[in-house]
Structure formats: C-alpha cells, structure tokens
Amino acid sequence: MVTVLEVATRVGREVVIGFTSPVSAPPPLGAVGGILGMRRVRPAPAHVVNAATDYASGLVCPLLLPESLPMFIDDRLLDDDDLVHTATGERHTALTLRALDLLALLPGKMVDLRAKGSREAVARRH
C-alpha cells in the first residue's frame, strides 16, 4: 500500500511524501519522523493524497506516481518473496506480482523502519 504523509522538516517546511509498505504493517509515524528527522508526521487528508499522487485516495498504486512526490520504501517488503497485491487506481482491481519484482519497479529510497533510532512515544514509569 502507499501511505501519503504530510511532514514538517526541522526548518519548518511542510512537505508531502509517500511511503510504500505492506498493508499488514503500515509505517509507524514515530519511526518515520525519527528516521527521516522530521518534526511532525501526520497522514495526509484525502484532497492532498489526490493532488499529490494523481490517484483517488485509498486507491493509490505505488507505480506511475509523479516524480515530484518523494517516495520511501519500507524494507519490510524484502521479507516477502511471495505474491503481493497492490491497488491499480481503479475500484475492484488489483495488480498481482512477486514482491521482489515490485521492488525492482519502485522508485524511492529504501528505509529500515525497525531501526532502534526511531522516535516512538513511550510512557514513563511512575
């Protein structure tokens, strides 16, 4: 799946980015912020998703996205060499291919969301 996020950089600039990840493991916002060095990370509203991807929100295909959209790929996709299904931009349709074949076609930077340096909210003990 493709998750579109609105992020605020350390200098306060607002940017829209895309993240390709397994549906079963969406990108944790705290990990994305920590790894990419962003001050704030939040899901983009539907109208921003539509404008940034040229796809309808909820139907975003990881292929043929605009080059102006910075893309990141969750390296947890490498864990699976089975068939994967991805949206095509049309309702009731999906594209099926091997995970490694999909990775070969995807533009973007591979990111390890399991890194220990990620920022996640942790409750303090009393």
N, C-alpha and C positions, 0 to 999 in steps of 0.2 A: 504494500500500500504506500501511497505518497501522503505524507502529512505536511501541510504548509503551515509555517510558523512565522509570527511577527517577532522580531528580536530587536533589542536596543543594545548597541555597542557601548563600550566603555566611555566613548566620547559623546554619547547621547544620540547618535544617528539611528533612525528607525530603518530596518531592513526586513525584507521578506525572503525567507529561504525555504527550500523543500528538503524533505527527508524521506528516503525510501527505506522501508523496514518491513519485517514480517507483520502480518495482521495480528498474530498472536502476541507480539511484543512491540507495541508502539514505542517510539522514542521517549524516555523519561525526560521531562522538561528540565529538571535539575541537572541531569547528566549532560544534556545538550548545552545548557548555559555554562557549565563548568569547563567542559572540553573546548568549546569554541570561545570562551572568555567573554560571554555576553552578560550584561547586567540584568536583562529581563527577557524571558522567553514565554510566549503565550500562543495558543492556537489562533490561526488567522480566521476572521469571520468569513462567511460564505462569499460575500461580494469581493473580498480580497483574493480568495482562492480562485474564483472565476477569472478575475482580471490578470492575476499573475501566471496562471497556467494555461489559459485558453480552453480549459475543460470545465464542466459543471462540478461544483463542489460535491464530493462523495463519489465521483466517477473519474478521478484523476488517474491517468495512465502514466507510469514512470517513463515511457518512451515519448519522443517528439515534444518534449517540453521546450519552452522558449530558452534560448541561450542566455538571456538576461537574468534568469532565475538561478541563483546559486543553489546547487544540489549537493547533498551529502548522502552517503550510502551506509547504512548500518551494517557493520561487518558480521553481524549475526546471520545474515543471509548466506554467508560462506559455509555455515554449519549444515546446510541442507543441499544435497545434490539431487533431491527428489524433484518431481514436477511441482511447479508453483503456478498459481493462477493470479492474474492481475487484471485490473479494470482496463477497459479499452476506451472509455469516454462515452459509451453507449449503454443504456439500461439493458439488463438481462443478457449481456455478453461478457465474455472473459477470454483472455489470451492465456493459453497453457504452454509452458515451456520449462526446460530444466533451469534450476536456479543459477547454475554456472553460465548458461547461455544468456540468461537475462543480465547477469553481472557484466558480461562481455559487451553488452549493448548500452549499458547505462553510462551517462556522463556523470561526473561528480567525483568528490573526494571520499574515500573510504574512511569511516570513523569508528573507533572502538568505544562503544558506549559502556563497556564493562570496566573501563579504566578506573583505577582507585582514586584518581584526582578529581572525579566529578563531584559537584556540589549537590548534596541532597539534604532536605530538611530532616533533622534528627532531633527527637525530643530529649531534653536534658533530664538526667535523673535527679530526683529530689533527695 
